Amino acid sequence: MDLWFDIIVKKGYLMDAIGVLGLGLLGLASVRLSQRYRSWGGSLLASGSLLLLLGRLWVLVSPQVLTPELRQAMGSTANELVSLAPMTLLTLGLAGVVWGLWGHEQWLREER
């Protein structure tokens, strides 16, 4: 029981899997919304959800890919850019989702 608790709760694998699954479902729903209504808000929502998914996957994969030796070989500037990239993707993705929802709602008001 202690091993399962350590893997699922302490290391957060369950929350990571649920988070990535939720972002994937958000992306699929936004693509469907964009295709069904052909609104610019739906397209922006789909782009934002894709950026959120990419940012989250970057956060999950970077500890395995970016070893300390690789970080040292990249140099300080590249290391800073690689460290800031996930936060930039997540911020732009959230802005895209919010702006896309607002834009789709405005588009629906204009259609009525």
N, C-alpha and C positions, 0 to 999 in steps of 0.2 A: 504494500500500500504506500509506503514511503517513496518508492521509486516512481509510481504514477503521480503522486503529489508533486514530486520534484520536477518531473518532465512537463506536466500539464500546467500546473499553477505557477511554480517559481520561474520556469523558463519562458512561460507565456506562449507556448506553441498553440494551445487551443484558441487563445484570443487572437493570435496572428492569423491563424487559419480562418477564423470567423470574420475577421476584419477584411482580409483579402477576398473572401467569398462575398461579403457584403458590397465591397467596392466593385467587384465584377458584376454583381446583379444590378447595381446602380448604373454601371456602364451599359449593360444590355437594355435596361429599361429606358435609358436616355436615348440610345440609338433607335429603339423602337418608336419612341415619342417623336424623334426627329424625322423618321421615315413616314410616320402616319400623318402628321400635321404639316410637315414641311415648313416649320417655323425656324427663324434664326435662333430663337432661344433654346430650342431643342438641340440644335447643332452645337451651340456653346455649352450646353449642359453635358453633351456627350464628350466634348473636348476636355471639359473640366474634370469629369469623372475619370477619363483616361489619364490625365495628369496626376490625379490623386492616386490611382492604382500604380502608376509608374513610380511615384514618390515613395509609396509604402513598400513596394517591392525592392526599391533601392535601399531603404533602411534595413530591410530584412536580409538582403544578400551581401551588403557591403562588409560586414564583419568577417564573412567567410572568404571573400574575394580579396579585400584589401588587407593583406598581412602587414605587420610592422615593417618588414623588409621592403615591401613594395612602397609603402608610404614614405619611407626614408629615401628610396631611390627616386620617387616622383619629385621631391623638393617641396619647399614650403608653400609656394604659390599654387601649384597644382593640388597639393593636399588641402589647402583652404577651399579651393573651388569644388573639389570632390566632397568636402564636408558640408558646404553650403547648398549644394545642388538638391538634396532631398527636401530641405526646408523651402527652397524656392519652388520646387514642383508642387509640394503640398499647398503652399500659399496660393499659387496661381490656380491650382485645381479647385480649391475651395472658392476662390473668387469666381472662377468660371461656372461652377455649379450654382452659386447664389445668383449671379448675373443671368445665367441661363434660365433659372426658374422665374426670375422677375421678367425677363424678356418674353418668355413663353406666355406668362400670364397677361402681359400687355398685349401681345399678339392676339390672344383669345378674346380680350375685351374689344379690340378693334374689329374682329371678325363678326361679333354679335351686333 
